[in-house]
Amino acid sequence: MIRVSSLVLVAASALGFVAQNPPHVNQNVDRALSRVVFFDWEKSDGSNSKLVRSEVFVEYGAPSWKPEFEAAAGRIPAGTRVRLGKDTWTILETWNDLDFGGTTLPAGSYGVALKKGDGDAWSLVAFDRAALFAQRLEANWPAEARGGIELPLTVTRSETTAATMELRLVPAADIDESHAVTLELAFGPLQAKAGFKVLGL
């Protein structure tokens, strides 16, 4: 049986807890970013422009893979929402509505987590960042976040091992016509994909 439960340990790899709960923590961290931009190159008078029609990006902290993650993650109950990445929230921001196979994610800025489903199923959950700000909710505790939009995620096992987590936005070959993009996640021996279309272009 393919075990995909280690995705949940994307969250657990770098919680950064400090003993005795100090009143503050200071971090200087590296963040990775993947971005897709749609340009409008021609103005109505025929001259060139560099007007950006739309953009989508994902920004995240990349934890390192540890083999023990897979066994530990199997104990996570179905329905539990867990951290994706490390340090602060993984951010998905879009200027346009996105269609994830029939589920619409409205234009906006989101903190993204993972949700454990039945068996080996997983999904993404996107929380409006304004709501996260209002709750003063740090990325360690997505289970306490209210609301959220659940997005489908397909998980498979790879023959290669990703030593650190990687999130990439991969445009379709015909993106100018289809406006289709795939969010790809690689961590350890696991890969996950969430395809979407950028609407309103």
Number of C-alpha atoms within 10 A of each C-alpha: 4 9 18 21 23 25 31 26 25 28 24 20 18 17 16 12 10 9 6 6 8 8 5 6 9 5 8 6 9 9 13 13 16 16 16 15 12 17 12 12 13 12 11 7 6 8 8 11 12 11 12 11 14 17 15 22 18 22 21 24 23 24 22 16 20 15 10 10 18 19 12 14 19 19 9 16 13 15 14 13 24 26 29 32 33 24 23 19 24 24 22 22 19 21 18 19 18 23 17 20 12 11 13 17 19 17 15 15 19 25 27 28 29 26 25 22 16 9 12 16 16 24 21 20 22 21 22 21 19 13 16 19 10 8 12 10 16 16 24 22 14 25 15 14 18 12 11 17 15 19 22 17 20 14 22 14 16 14 8 12 14 17 15 16 22 21 23 20 20 16 20 15 11 10 14 11 9 14 18 20 23 17 18 18 20 23 27 24 20 22 22 21 19 19 21 23 21 24 17 11 12
